[in-house]
Every structure is written in structure tokens, then in C-alpha cells.
Amino acid sequence: MKARVHVTLKNGVLDPQGKAIGHSLNRLGFPEVGDVRQGKFIELELAETDQAKAKARVEDMCKKLLANTVIENYSIELVG
């Protein structure tokens, strides 16, 4: 089973990398781009076959390592 984790900054947290991406896109001729927020995408291959157990384990991974829950949100998608 695969787990896909999307980690993004919480609303209200400054995103200087997103700002830099937005400014660069504007300068490259994409004026339609407004606010940009960037994040992380992590894909994990899991040996677990029980979806509830897999989700619980990935939640634990996110809280302990994959996301800084003070400033970041995360979402988990299980595939397979």
C-alpha cells in the first residue's frame, strides 16, 4: 500500500519561498499568477495492508517527523 502525504504551511504563516516562486513566474511572463504557497509531497511504500492501521501509522509519522504541526498542515491519501 502507498501513502501520499501533502504538507503545506498553515494559513497566516509567511511563505517566503512561495513569494519568490510567484515573483519569478510574474517576471517570466505569467502575470495571471497571484499568491503562491509551496509545500512538500511525500510518497511512502507501506508493508501494512489494513487501511486503518496504515493511516494511524502515517499520522504518527507526520506528527513525529514529516510535518512541523506548529506551522504546517498535512493530509494523507492511501492508495492500494
Secondary structure by P-SEA (a helix, b strand, c coil): cbbbbbbbbccccccaaaaaaaaaaaaaccccccbbbbbbbbbbbcccccaaaaaaaaaaaaaccccccccbbbbbbbcc
